[in-house]
Amino acid sequence: MANIKHIITFVMLWIVTMHLCIAKSKNDELDSVTYSSFLSVKPQDDPYFPDDQWLVNAIQEIAYYLRNHKFNEWDRRHIKNKPKSSSIGFYAAFPEPKLRSVHWQVRENCGQNFYKCISYLYSVIDSAPFTRSDDVSMMLSRNESFSNDTAISDLNKDCKRSLKYAEKTGLPFDTPFDKFFWRTSASYYMCWYTMLGTPALSMIGESCDNFANCLDSKLRHRNYDPRSDDKLSFACAIHSFCPDPCCPVKRVRSIDECPNIKKNPCLIENNKSANISNRQCLFNRQENQNLEDIIANNWNVSCHCKEKGFEWKSKFGMCTDINECTNNQHNCDGKTQTCLNLPGSYQCICKWDYFYDPEIKKCVNRNIVLKPSRNESFSYFKIFDDFKGFLELIGLWHTP
C-alpha cells in the first residue's frame, strides 16, 4: 500500500513539473512573439497608436526635443552653469559615466512597447515651454513665408528667449537636472529602438539637419550635415537620438571629412596610410542592439587592420591578433597535430609522441617503424643500438 502511495505521489509531481515547463515554454514563446511583433507591425488596435499622422508628428516632436539635448545640453551632474562650447553636447558619446539608473517613468513606459514609449514621451514634451513649433528654423525648413528679414529676426529673438527660459527653468520638469536626467534616459531608449530597426523610425519625414536651437548665426536654419539626410534609412533617427562613435564631431560638411578626424577610432591604426578607405570607420546597427551596451557607450565599430591576421576589437580600441586555433580557422590535423597560435598567423606542431617526417610531410607516431627512405639504408645495428639505449634508460642494460 505504501509503495502505491509513493508511485501516485511521484506521478502527480511529474505531471505538475511537466505542466509548469510547458507553461513556461509557451510564455517564453509568447514574449518572443510580442517583442518582435511590435517592431515590425503597426498595431492599429493598440491604445497607444491613434493613427499614422499622430505617430509621424509625435516622432518629429520627440526627435527635435532630444536633438536639442544631444547638441546643446551638458552633464548637469558635474557642471551647474553652462560651460564652454567644447563641453556641450553628447554627439560623441552619451554622458560618461553612465547614469546610475534610468528615469523610472521612462523605463516603465519604454521598456516593453515602442508605441507606449512614443505616447508617453510625446505627452511630456507637449507640455514643455519650448518645442519644435516654437523654433523659427523649423518654420523656415517648412518653407513658411515671411514678409521680410526683419520679421525673421524678430521671431528668432523670441525663439532665443523661449529657449533660454526653458534651459534655465528646466520646465516641464522640476529642475534643469531633472530635465537632463529624463532626456538622457529617453535618448537611451529611442536610440535603442533605432538600432533595433523599428520601421516607424526609418524616415522622420522632415529635415533634421539642425541643432534644434533656433537660427544659427552662421549656418542659419540648416547645417547641411550629410549624416542627417532623411532620405537615408534611419539616418535622421540616429542623428537625433544617438551619438556617432565613428565620426564624433558636431558637424561635417562632407562625409569624406570623417576618416581624417582626430577622434576617429580607426585613425590610430591607419594614420600613415595613403588610402583614405583604410581609415574608414564602419558602424552597423545590427551589431549595436544591446540596451546596456548602448547606455555604457560600448559601441561595436569596424576598422581596417594594416597587418594580416589581425582584426579590430572595439572593446580595446585597437587591432588584435586573430586566434585561428580557437576560431577553428586552421588546417591542422586534429589527430596528430596541435594548433599553435602566433602573432598574425598560426603553426601546426606534432602532438606528444609524434614526430614530423619531412619525406611524407606528416606527423608520425614514434612507435610505428617506417619504411626507410631512399636516402637512408635499413640497419639492424641501428635498431639494436636504439633498443640497447632504451634498456640502459630503464636500468636493464649495463655497458661494461
PLY file of the C-alpha trace (Angstrom):
ply
format ascii 1.0
element vertex 400
property float x
property float y
property float z
element edge 399
property int vertex1
property int vertex2
end_header
0.00 0.00 0.00
2.84 2.36 0.88
4.52 1.67 -2.47
1.29 2.56 -4.33
1.11 5.88 -2.45
4.72 6.65 -3.39
4.03 5.85 -7.05
0.92 8.08 -7.10
2.83 10.92 -5.43
5.67 10.59 -7.95
3.25 10.63 -10.91
1.47 13.74 -9.58
4.76 15.58 -9.08
5.87 14.63 -12.60
2.58 15.92 -14.09
2.86 19.24 -12.21
6.50 19.65 -13.24
5.72 18.99 -16.91
2.79 21.41 -16.77
5.00 24.18 -15.39
7.70 23.53 -18.01
5.17 23.62 -20.85
3.59 26.78 -19.47
6.98 28.48 -19.18
7.86 27.44 -22.72
4.59 28.91 -24.03
5.11 32.13 -22.08
8.66 32.48 -23.40
7.37 31.91 -26.91
4.62 34.48 -26.37
7.09 37.02 -25.00
9.35 36.47 -28.00
6.47 36.95 -30.44
5.24 40.05 -28.62
8.75 41.52 -28.50
9.40 41.03 -32.21
5.91 41.93 -33.38
5.86 45.47 -32.04
8.99 46.23 -34.06
7.51 45.34 -37.42
3.70 45.55 -37.24
1.61 48.66 -36.72
-0.91 47.68 -34.03
-3.99 49.53 -35.26
-5.88 48.35 -32.18
-3.10 49.47 -29.83
-4.43 52.17 -27.44
-1.06 53.94 -27.74
-1.39 54.23 -31.54
-4.21 56.64 -32.53
-3.32 56.97 -36.23
-0.46 57.34 -38.73
-0.42 61.13 -38.75
-0.28 61.25 -34.97
2.69 58.91 -34.99
4.59 60.96 -37.58
4.01 64.21 -35.69
4.91 62.64 -32.34
8.19 61.23 -33.63
9.12 64.58 -35.21
8.50 66.37 -31.89
10.49 63.79 -29.93
13.35 63.88 -32.46
13.56 67.67 -32.22
13.41 67.73 -28.40
16.10 65.07 -27.99
18.23 66.62 -30.75
18.26 69.79 -28.65
19.55 67.64 -25.79
22.18 65.97 -27.97
23.72 69.17 -29.32
23.05 71.78 -26.59
22.95 70.06 -23.20
25.79 69.36 -20.77
26.30 66.93 -17.91
24.48 68.66 -15.07
25.64 66.04 -12.59
29.05 67.71 -12.55
28.56 71.18 -14.07
25.88 73.53 -12.77
26.28 76.55 -15.05
26.56 76.48 -18.80
30.18 75.63 -19.73
32.26 76.45 -22.79
31.10 75.07 -26.11
33.72 72.28 -26.03
31.92 70.70 -23.05
28.44 70.96 -24.53
26.70 68.19 -26.40
26.53 64.40 -26.46
27.17 63.87 -30.16
30.38 61.91 -29.49
29.05 59.75 -26.63
26.25 59.55 -24.11
27.05 61.14 -20.72
30.01 59.46 -19.05
29.98 57.84 -16.63
26.57 56.42 -17.48
23.53 57.25 -15.35
23.43 55.17 -12.19
19.82 54.38 -13.00
17.42 55.19 -15.83
14.48 57.52 -15.14
11.83 55.19 -13.72
8.92 56.57 -15.76
10.90 56.36 -18.98
11.89 52.79 -18.19
8.33 51.83 -17.27
6.85 53.27 -20.47
9.63 52.50 -22.94
10.91 49.14 -21.78
8.33 46.93 -23.50
6.21 48.71 -26.12
7.52 51.17 -28.71
4.15 52.88 -29.21
3.59 53.21 -25.48
7.03 54.83 -25.32
6.18 57.30 -28.09
2.84 58.15 -26.46
4.47 58.83 -23.09
7.40 60.88 -24.40
5.12 62.94 -26.63
2.73 63.71 -23.75
5.61 65.05 -21.63
7.23 67.07 -24.43
3.89 68.59 -25.44
3.79 70.49 -22.14
7.32 71.92 -22.50
7.67 75.73 -22.84
9.88 75.37 -25.92
9.18 72.79 -28.62
9.63 72.25 -32.33
6.75 74.56 -33.28
8.45 77.49 -31.46
11.70 77.23 -33.46
11.92 79.67 -36.38
14.45 77.39 -38.08
11.78 74.68 -38.36
9.38 77.23 -39.81
11.91 78.11 -42.50
12.57 74.43 -43.15
8.86 74.02 -43.85
9.12 76.91 -46.34
6.76 79.12 -44.38
6.63 82.61 -45.88
7.71 85.75 -44.03
7.27 89.36 -45.05
10.95 90.29 -44.72
14.21 89.55 -42.91
13.17 91.81 -40.04
10.21 89.56 -39.29
12.51 86.55 -39.26
14.93 88.37 -36.95
12.15 89.28 -34.53
10.89 85.70 -34.50
14.39 84.44 -33.84
14.76 86.78 -30.85
11.55 85.36 -29.40
12.83 81.90 -30.15
16.10 82.54 -28.29
14.25 83.99 -25.28
11.94 80.96 -25.06
14.87 78.61 -25.43
16.83 80.39 -22.68
13.82 80.32 -20.36
13.33 76.59 -20.93
17.02 75.98 -20.35
17.06 77.99 -17.13
13.86 76.64 -15.54
14.04 73.05 -16.75
10.29 73.04 -17.41
8.21 70.92 -17.72
10.39 69.23 -15.10
11.06 70.41 -11.56
14.70 71.36 -12.16
17.19 71.54 -15.06
18.85 68.46 -13.60
15.59 66.51 -13.78
15.29 67.57 -17.40
18.82 66.32 -18.12
18.08 63.04 -16.35
14.82 62.48 -18.24
16.14 63.41 -21.68
19.24 61.25 -21.28
17.03 58.29 -20.35
14.69 58.97 -23.26
17.65 59.17 -25.64
18.84 55.75 -24.46
15.57 54.11 -25.41
14.97 55.99 -28.65
18.50 55.15 -29.78
17.86 51.53 -28.82
14.66 51.39 -30.88
16.60 52.92 -33.76
19.31 50.26 -33.52
16.61 47.57 -33.46
15.37 48.87 -36.80
11.88 49.94 -35.72
10.15 50.67 -39.06
8.47 53.86 -37.80
11.92 55.42 -37.30
13.34 54.63 -40.74
12.15 58.03 -42.02
11.31 61.03 -39.84
9.53 62.93 -42.60
11.26 66.28 -42.29
14.71 67.84 -42.33
16.72 67.22 -39.17
19.97 68.94 -40.24
19.76 71.48 -37.42
20.85 71.74 -33.80
17.31 72.46 -32.52
18.26 75.80 -31.02
16.73 78.48 -33.27
18.63 80.12 -36.14
22.37 79.60 -36.14
24.33 82.84 -36.55
26.40 81.33 -39.37
24.51 78.32 -40.69
21.02 79.82 -40.39
18.21 77.23 -40.31
20.12 74.29 -41.86
23.62 72.92 -41.28
23.57 70.51 -44.27
25.23 67.70 -42.35
25.08 64.66 -44.69
24.64 62.33 -41.71
21.15 63.76 -41.15
19.81 63.04 -44.64
16.30 61.70 -44.06
16.36 60.02 -47.48
18.81 57.51 -45.99
17.19 54.84 -43.84
17.41 55.62 -40.10
19.89 58.47 -40.73
17.72 61.16 -39.17
16.81 58.98 -36.17
20.47 58.20 -35.50
21.36 61.89 -35.89
18.65 62.84 -33.36
18.89 60.09 -30.76
22.35 58.52 -30.86
25.97 59.64 -30.59
28.29 58.95 -33.52
31.24 56.79 -32.39
32.78 56.77 -35.89
32.58 60.50 -36.63
32.38 62.09 -33.15
32.07 65.77 -34.13
29.16 68.18 -34.05
29.02 68.82 -37.78
30.69 67.81 -41.03
30.15 69.33 -44.47
31.07 66.11 -46.22
31.17 62.51 -45.10
34.72 62.39 -46.51
35.85 64.50 -43.54
35.19 61.70 -41.05
38.21 59.43 -41.82
40.63 62.28 -41.05
39.01 63.45 -37.81
41.38 63.10 -34.85
38.80 61.27 -32.74
38.10 58.73 -35.47
38.86 55.37 -33.74
40.30 53.93 -36.96
42.84 56.71 -37.39
45.27 55.28 -34.81
45.92 52.08 -36.75
45.94 53.69 -40.19
47.19 57.26 -39.70
50.07 56.74 -42.12
48.01 55.02 -44.79
47.71 56.92 -48.06
44.46 55.09 -48.81
41.63 57.01 -47.16
39.39 53.93 -47.24
41.73 52.24 -44.74
40.80 54.92 -42.21
37.08 54.46 -42.78
35.13 53.58 -39.62
32.09 51.38 -40.22
29.07 51.37 -37.90
26.45 48.64 -38.17
23.09 48.92 -36.40
22.70 45.15 -36.24
25.84 44.89 -34.12
24.70 47.52 -31.59
21.33 46.32 -30.31
22.07 45.67 -26.65
20.49 48.36 -24.47
23.03 48.07 -21.65
25.92 48.45 -24.09
24.25 51.50 -25.65
23.87 53.13 -22.23
27.52 52.35 -21.40
28.82 53.63 -24.77
30.11 50.18 -25.67
29.78 50.58 -29.42
30.84 47.99 -31.96
32.58 49.51 -34.98
34.80 48.04 -37.67
38.22 49.33 -38.71
40.79 48.22 -41.26
43.85 46.44 -39.81
47.10 47.02 -41.69
48.67 43.71 -40.61
47.44 40.38 -41.93
45.99 38.06 -39.31
44.68 40.90 -37.11
41.15 42.19 -36.57
39.64 45.28 -34.94
38.30 44.95 -31.41
36.08 47.83 -30.25
36.46 46.64 -26.65
40.17 47.52 -26.71
40.09 50.21 -29.41
42.84 48.52 -31.40
43.64 45.69 -33.80
44.28 42.39 -32.04
45.60 39.06 -33.22
43.11 36.60 -34.68
43.37 33.34 -32.78
42.98 30.90 -35.66
43.24 27.98 -33.24
40.25 28.82 -31.04
38.26 30.20 -34.01
38.82 26.95 -35.93
40.40 28.82 -38.84
43.32 26.42 -39.25
44.03 23.27 -41.27
45.88 21.24 -38.63
45.20 17.51 -38.39
43.32 17.13 -35.13
44.51 13.54 -34.67
48.25 14.09 -34.97
48.76 17.87 -34.67
48.14 20.72 -32.28
47.44 24.29 -33.44
49.82 26.88 -32.02
48.63 30.49 -32.32
51.27 33.04 -33.38
51.05 36.83 -33.90
49.21 37.24 -37.19
49.31 33.53 -38.03
49.46 30.00 -36.61
51.55 26.85 -36.84
50.71 23.15 -36.71
53.00 21.20 -34.39
53.12 17.46 -33.79
51.33 16.15 -30.71
53.17 14.35 -27.92
54.63 11.02 -29.05
54.58 12.13 -32.70
57.39 13.49 -34.86
57.43 15.24 -38.21
58.50 13.13 -41.17
59.81 15.51 -43.89
59.56 12.77 -46.52
55.78 12.42 -46.28
55.29 15.83 -44.64
53.15 14.48 -41.83
53.37 13.84 -38.10
54.02 10.15 -37.45
53.68 8.09 -34.28
57.11 7.23 -32.84
56.04 3.65 -32.14
55.49 2.93 -35.85
58.55 1.59 -37.75
58.54 3.32 -41.10
59.84 2.05 -44.39
63.31 3.60 -44.89
63.51 6.44 -47.38
65.64 6.32 -50.48
68.37 8.34 -48.80
68.89 6.01 -45.87
69.60 2.26 -45.63
67.83 -0.06 -43.24
70.18 -1.03 -40.41
69.58 -3.76 -37.86
72.51 -2.35 -35.91
70.69 0.97 -35.56
67.60 -0.80 -34.23
69.78 -2.75 -31.79
71.50 0.44 -30.61
68.15 2.15 -30.07
66.83 -0.84 -28.15
70.02 -1.05 -26.08
69.71 2.65 -25.24
66.15 2.05 -24.06
67.27 -0.85 -21.83
70.02 1.31 -20.35
67.48 4.00 -19.64
65.31 1.66 -17.60
68.29 0.01 -15.89
68.18 -3.38 -17.60
71.41 -2.97 -19.55
74.79 -2.01 -18.16
77.64 -1.27 -20.52
80.94 -2.58 -19.02
0 1
1 2
2 3
3 4
4 5
5 6
6 7
7 8
8 9
9 10
10 11
11 12
12 13
13 14
14 15
15 16
16 17
17 18
18 19
19 20
20 21
21 22
22 23
23 24
24 25
25 26
26 27
27 28
28 29
29 30
30 31
31 32
32 33
33 34
34 35
35 36
36 37
37 38
38 39
39 40
40 41
41 42
42 43
43 44
44 45
45 46
46 47
47 48
48 49
49 50
50 51
51 52
52 53
53 54
54 55
55 56
56 57
57 58
58 59
59 60
60 61
61 62
62 63
63 64
64 65
65 66
66 67
67 68
68 69
69 70
70 71
71 72
72 73
73 74
74 75
75 76
76 77
77 78
78 79
79 80
80 81
81 82
82 83
83 84
84 85
85 86
86 87
87 88
88 89
89 90
90 91
91 92
92 93
93 94
94 95
95 96
96 97
97 98
98 99
99 100
100 101
101 102
102 103
103 104
104 105
105 106
106 107
107 108
108 109
109 110
110 111
111 112
112 113
113 114
114 115
115 116
116 117
117 118
118 119
119 120
120 121
121 122
122 123
123 124
124 125
125 126
126 127
127 128
128 129
129 130
130 131
131 132
132 133
133 134
134 135
135 136
136 137
137 138
138 139
139 140
140 141
141 142
142 143
143 144
144 145
145 146
146 147
147 148
148 149
149 150
150 151
151 152
152 153
153 154
154 155
155 156
156 157
157 158
158 159
159 160
160 161
161 162
162 163
163 164
164 165
165 166
166 167
167 168
168 169
169 170
170 171
171 172
172 173
173 174
174 175
175 176
176 177
177 178
178 179
179 180
180 181
181 182
182 183
183 184
184 185
185 186
186 187
187 188
188 189
189 190
190 191
191 192
192 193
193 194
194 195
195 196
196 197
197 198
198 199
199 200
200 201
201 202
202 203
203 204
204 205
205 206
206 207
207 208
208 209
209 210
210 211
211 212
212 213
213 214
214 215
215 216
216 217
217 218
218 219
219 220
220 221
221 222
222 223
223 224
224 225
225 226
226 227
227 228
228 229
229 230
230 231
231 232
232 233
233 234
234 235
235 236
236 237
237 238
238 239
239 240
240 241
241 242
242 243
243 244
244 245
245 246
246 247
247 248
248 249
249 250
250 251
251 252
252 253
253 254
254 255
255 256
256 257
257 258
258 259
259 260
260 261
261 262
262 263
263 264
264 265
265 266
266 267
267 268
268 269
269 270
270 271
271 272
272 273
273 274
274 275
275 276
276 277
277 278
278 279
279 280
280 281
281 282
282 283
283 284
284 285
285 286
286 287
287 288
288 289
289 290
290 291
291 292
292 293
293 294
294 295
295 296
296 297
297 298
298 299
299 300
300 301
301 302
302 303
303 304
304 305
305 306
306 307
307 308
308 309
309 310
310 311
311 312
312 313
313 314
314 315
315 316
316 317
317 318
318 319
319 320
320 321
321 322
322 323
323 324
324 325
325 326
326 327
327 328
328 329
329 330
330 331
331 332
332 333
333 334
334 335
335 336
336 337
337 338
338 339
339 340
340 341
341 342
342 343
343 344
344 345
345 346
346 347
347 348
348 349
349 350
350 351
351 352
352 353
353 354
354 355
355 356
356 357
357 358
358 359
359 360
360 361
361 362
362 363
363 364
364 365
365 366
366 367
367 368
368 369
369 370
370 371
371 372
372 373
373 374
374 375
375 376
376 377
377 378
378 379
379 380
380 381
381 382
382 383
383 384
384 385
385 386
386 387
387 388
388 389
389 390
390 391
391 392
392 393
393 394
394 395
395 396
396 397
397 398
398 399
